[in-house]
Each structure stands twice: as C-alpha cells, then as structure tokens.
C-alpha cells in the first residue's frame, strides 16, 4: 500500500475506531484502543508531511470518482502540518488522560472516548478534505462531539457552557454553510481547487463577496476571534481537564486553518484582501483580541479561565500574522498555531495536575503549593516562559517571526503592541508563580502530594517539546514556511 | 597556567547552574549546602582562571552552542572586557562565599537552599553575560540574572521585602523587554547580525538618526546600569540580606549593566560610529547628571546601605560616561573602574553587614566611636572608601585617572568638571562614617570592648580591602588587557 492510499486513513482510523470504542466495556480497554487509533493517525500524518512538502500536493479521490465530481482529499504542506499537529496532540494528551478522566468521569469510559475519537476524526477530516461541503460535514461531526465532551465536566456550569458553545458554534457552522452555498450557487462546484479556478472570472459577483464575508465570520466564531470569543472561556474552564487540554491545542487551530484555506486558496489573496478590507479588519480584531484577552486574563482568579482568555490573546497573534498577508506573516501564523498548541496544552496539563490533587484551580488555593507539588508547578512555570516568549522556548520563535513580519512591512507600532501584550503575559504567569512559591499555605489547607507520574510524565514531555522546538526549529520553521508558500502560491504579488 | 583545566565557555557557565541544582536538592541540610556552595564557587573560580590562562597565551576561544535560526545562535566567545568581568565575578564570589555563610548562619536566616541556589544561578548568569558572543545570548542571561535575584531580594519574606523585590524585578524586566528587546530586533532587522564585532556592526547599515534612537533604546533598556530615571530598583534592592547587596548589587548585577553598556558601545555601535550620533551626547549628559544627582542624594542618606546604594548608582554612571565619551582611553578607564569599584564597593558592603551583625547598627549617625570596637572592619571600610573615591594607595586612583584623561582627550570640559565635582562629593559622603568611627567618642553607656563580627565575615572583608591595595600596583595588567581590544584582536 503506498502512502497516497494510506493518507485517508488519518481520518478513517479514528472515525471507524470510535464505533468500536463505544462498545468496549470498562475503562482501560477503551483508552488503549483510542490511544492506538490516535497514534496510528499521528504516525501516518508524520509520514505524509515530508512527502507533501517535498513532492507537492497529494490528491486522493474517494471511490475513484475523479474530482471535481467526487470528493477529494487534497494534502499540501499546509494541511499536512496541521493534521500532524492535531493527531500528535491527540496522542500526547491521551497519554495524560487515563488518571485525569478516571477522576472526573464516572462509570465506563467507552462512550466518552468514542466521542473523543469522533471529535478527532472531525478535526482531521476538516483538515484533509479538498471539498468545501465536506468541510462543513466534518465541522458538524467534530462540533457535536465536542459539545457532548464539554458537557461531561463535573461542574454543573459545564452544561450551560456546552449549550452556549452549541448555539454559537451552530451559528458559525451555519454561516460557513451559507457561504459555501453561495459559492455553489454561482459556480456549481464544491471542490476547492475547482472553485479556485472558477472564481477569478466572478470577481465582481456580489454573491461571491457575500460568501467570503460569511465564511470569515463563521470561522471567526469557531476560532474565537474577538468579539466572537464569548463561548470559549466557559467552555474551556468547565470541560473535563483532558478535553480542555485537547481542545486548546487543536480546535481553534483547525478553524484558523479553514479560514486560511478559503481566504488564500479558494479566493486567492489578491481577491480576499482587495474586495474586503480584510487586512485592516483582521489586524484590528487581532490587536483587540491580543489586548482584551491578555487584559482579562490578568484578573482571573480561576486559572483555567485565565488560560482560556490567554488563548483569545494568542489567537490574536496568529490572526495578526495572517493580516499582514506576507510570507513571513503567514509563516509566523503557522508557527504560532503549532507552538501555541504545545504551550497551552502544557499549561492546561499542569493545571489539570493541580486540580487532580486539590480539586480546585483557584489562584488562592494554589498559594504555597510550590513546596508540595514542585514538579507540577515547575512545569507550569517553564511552559509559562514559553507563552511569554522567552528565548530558547517555542513561544519565542513564533513571536520572533511575528515581530520580523511586522518590521518587514514597517509596522513598528505592532512590535510595540506585541511587546506590551507579552508583558501582560509576564504578569498573569507571574501571579501564579508568586502565589505558588512566595505565599504561605492558607490556614487549614490539607497537605497534598505531588501529582502521580502518570500525569507528570506526559506534562513534562510537552514542556520538553516546548524547549525542543525552541532550539531545534528545522521542523517547525521549515514546515511553516512550506505551508505559507503552499497557501500563498509562488510569487503572489500583493497590493 | 596549564595546571588549571581549560573548559569551554559554555561548560563554565553551566558549573554554577549545576551547583544550584545540587544545592536545591540538599535542602534542609545546612552543612551540605555550605559544602556545595564552596565547591561550586571553587570550581567556577578555577575554570575561569584556567580559561584566562589559555586566552592570555593566545588561544582564541569561540563556541557556538546551538543555532536556533539561521544566523541566530546561542554562542560564546571570550574577549578582554568579558574576561575581566568574569575574573572579577569569580574572584569576588569565592570571597563572598564564607561571608554569606557566616552572615546567613549568624543572622538566623531560613530557606538556605533557595538562597544559595539562586546565588549560584546569578553568578552563572553573570558569566553567561560576560562570555556572550551575541545580543540574543546576552539578553537571555541578562533576564536569567534579573529573575534569579528576585528570591534573594525578597528573602526576608516581609511585606517590605516583597514590595522592594517587586519594584526591583518590574523595573529591570520592563526596561529590558520594552526597550532592549525591540532594539535587538531592530539591529537584527537592519544588519542581519547580532554578533559582537570589534568596531561595531551598525555603521553603514543604520543611518545616524535611527542609530541615535537605537542607542537610547539600548542604554536606557540596560536597566541594570541604573541610568536615571531607571535607577529606583537599586535602592529598592537594599532590603536584601547584605551578602546579596554586596556581591550582586555591588558587583554581579550592576557590573553586568555597565558591562553591557561598554560592550554595546565598543562591539555593536563602535566608538567611531558613536561619535556621529547626536544621542551619544544626550546619554552622556544624562549619565553625568545621574552621577552628580545620585552623589547628592547619597549625602543625605543616614541609612548606611542606602547611602552605599546611591553611591553605586553614581559610580555606575562614571562607567557609562566612560563608554559614551567614545574615546579609547575613557572606555578602558570604564572597564578598569568596573574592576576597581567592584573591589571597593564589595568591601564597603561587607563592612556594613559586619557592623549590622556585630552591633545591629544600620545608620551612619550611630557609628560614633565604633572604630574602637571594630578596628579591622572600620579600617577596611576606609580602604574601600578610598578605592571608590579614587585615592591612593588603592586601585580606584587609576581607573578614575583614565576616565578623567579620556574626558580631557575628547574635549568634554563639562564632563571633566562633573567627574571632579562628583569625586569631591564622594569624599563628603564616604569619609564621615570612618571619621565618626575613629574620632568621635562612643555614645554613653556602651562599653568599649573589642567586638568584631564573626571571623567568617571579617576575613573576607579584610581580603577585599587588601585587594584594593594590590590593584593599586597591578592596575597596569588591567590596562594592557583591555588595550588589546583596540589593537586589533588578540594576536
């Protein structure tokens, strides 16, 4: 079986496995099956990425119906990179999962992991498919599964958070569907490559303009781009810790990828950035998100909410890179997409370890905990360095590219804004460190132990990856540059 | 010199870090912590002197540890100024070790593992700054130094200590991230390089207007050099236990600041390019202003440590002025003053700590007659004061000599006058404590018996005081070492 034939299995394995896992009894068995499925996906994705970078796009027609008639999976550097990230993060968070899930979810775990695999299959499907309508279908699969996963949270507010996400997420998906329908109406095709060929003739068509606007707003919702971020903080805060760690690293990233795919491949940048004031709009929203997210994060006492608002800010960084519409800017966006997944997953895992032992993620309950859980909180502090963007961490690399991209277009004020928001990150990370190490344990607090190794080891693995990708940038910078080139096409001249 | 080991710069930088980890694991066992502190400081000293031996015999030491992005690496290289800084830090560390052990034990402080671990990390970071081959590496260790000293400043754990420590950290981080970091990015964007190169890298890439802005960003961003208005952190840091004030806030941290300033002037801007920038004069006069104002403030401080802190602010500006005069003589004088002031000021702080340990006195006005009870300490104080003022028989004479000559050479009459005026002010605020101690009678009711601080504290301060005298005779070595920078390399 050659690699091309293997490629669709990145999506198919979790999709098929979810049906099997749903039937498995007990707790360990479903987890093992899920882990194997995610690992298999990740391995195939890792094999596909170098091929997609080296040999150019790979196309797999489903049922041998040639595109644009049948559905096509079309993989270039951009989506191969995102697919590897999603499958890889799924596998890594799964390593962390069993203890945490066992503590939070009662009864057998078959259904839970089946839903997880559905969400994963959905995200991977969105990433790999070359068919616009297929994107919508997979988006719904992953979203519905995600709503259910969030509702598993112990806190009763998780139900409300899931419901709110359901409403907002459905609005976003509907907007996407309307946009796709408009495109289908005027072109008669749903294949993305085919759309890209036909749309240039329809530059002045109002339906095409509306379609672009609908798709951007719809994906902006799923991406949690300010001011469409309202679903995110509560969803992240009250979901089970494992779900939060997984979603933080993957869900918004895939939404960003879809937005980029439409803006750059389907519509072509010299259209998207001309008919709509896209550059300005995205830049304003990105900067607003960076500030508002960081600002609100500075005052959160619930640490999962704090990290969630920090995510809103980080999405701002990615979109800022996109808004510059240059190769360096887009590279920065992809870099941060990848690096932020590592950073935020590590942070959520560390907080998950704290919750596993203390049952609370409140800042006050963390006081003096540095002595009792030194490894967990050191992991948090190190991952915090990465989100601040300290040299030798992954976060530094993406911010460095973002700053370079800003300097390239002469936007010095953006450099100042990036620096200021990074300082805000210093503040919200520092609060935690000061509480953990420089405050006494509250009166009457029960003594707690260090988190179990089953949680610590995966956490430290991700923390280690943060430093590994801060030093060895060949994979991330290489793949991000290839991804940006794949989207921009060779030598696109922008206005 | 070949008897000593010759390690690579990165290994030397790692020694204190490794020591810190070992010390952290020895938490709760004071004896082991002390032993490990001795071992780390000793190994570090041997390694630095071994490296110095190799470098002075003509070996070129350059080491690229890791290339993060093309052209952007964590890399080290040894040049005269950095070597001097590392020699200073390593030598004073081994002298400060017994002092710190004595002071912390007799002062009844807790949390010794955290204290000595952070102490070691700070020295490792200082070595990293000294050996850094490019701006990125320097920035990295500069920030490690800021963060690692925070727990030391806040060591008392009182609300006052925490407040002081917060001011300290916030000022240092803010200046470096808001000013230094953008300047570094700008340099990279404009020249495609961040490597320290003799003669500078900016000339020809950055026009004088942009260069002027860069200079302001860089020098005010070097918060550790304590140029006004970013000097507040230094008096705030005085809430720390005295061993911290002595080694870190008289030597490692502040010298790192002026070292960065000198290094930028010589290796990023280049002295010739500096002369073409309008902001050179601006920074020059800000530094001269800082020098005089801080001296005036120091005169009015009754708290001995606060007085010494403001004196440090003033003396740091001597060196920044030396860098901004854009004259080789003044730059060399600046480098030498780093050394001389290091020895002088650590002696003064050691004495202040010894006085506190022996008699619980912290104010200058309480020192009357103390010379009779603590003759060794007060004699050492006198020598340290002479060195900071710049009077024979101490090494301070020579560094000030070169600084003043440099000001004269470059035709800055006002700066020359400022140097002289500030030296007079130094006398006014540093000699009264000694005069009070030796000439005034003890207050009523105090017995005149001999009562020195513990020997672990008195011996180090005697040694550093003797060091100031030795430097009087050995100053030519420092001059020759740095003259190499302008002679076109080592060979």
Contacts between the chains, C-beta under 8 A, distances in Angstrom:
chain1	res1	chain2	res2	distance
A	390	B	140	7.7
A	390	B	143	6.8
A	391	B	68	7.8
A	391	B	136	5.9
A	391	B	139	6.6
A	391	B	140	4.8
A	392	B	68	7.6
A	392	B	74	7.4
A	392	B	140	6.6
A	397	B	68	7.2
A	397	B	69	7.3
A	400	B	69	7.5
A	400	B	185	7.8
A	403	B	185	5.3
A	404	B	185	7.4
A	404	B	188	7.9
A	404	B	189	6.7
A	407	B	185	6.6
A	407	B	186	7.4
A	407	B	189	4.5
A	408	B	189	7.8
A	415	B	182	5.7
A	415	B	185	6.6
A	416	B	182	7.2
A	419	B	177	6.1
A	419	B	178	5.9
A	419	B	181	6.4
A	419	B	182	6.2
A	420	B	178	7.7
A	422	B	177	6.8
A	423	B	173	7.7
A	423	B	174	7.0
A	423	B	177	5.9
A	423	B	178	7.2
A	426	B	173	6.6
A	426	B	177	7.5
A	437	B	151	7.8
A	438	B	151	7.6
A	438	B	154	6.4
A	438	B	157	7.8
A	438	B	162	7.0
A	470	B	68	7.3
A	471	B	66	5.6
A	471	B	68	6.0
A	473	B	68	5.9
A	473	B	69	5.7
A	477	B	69	6.7
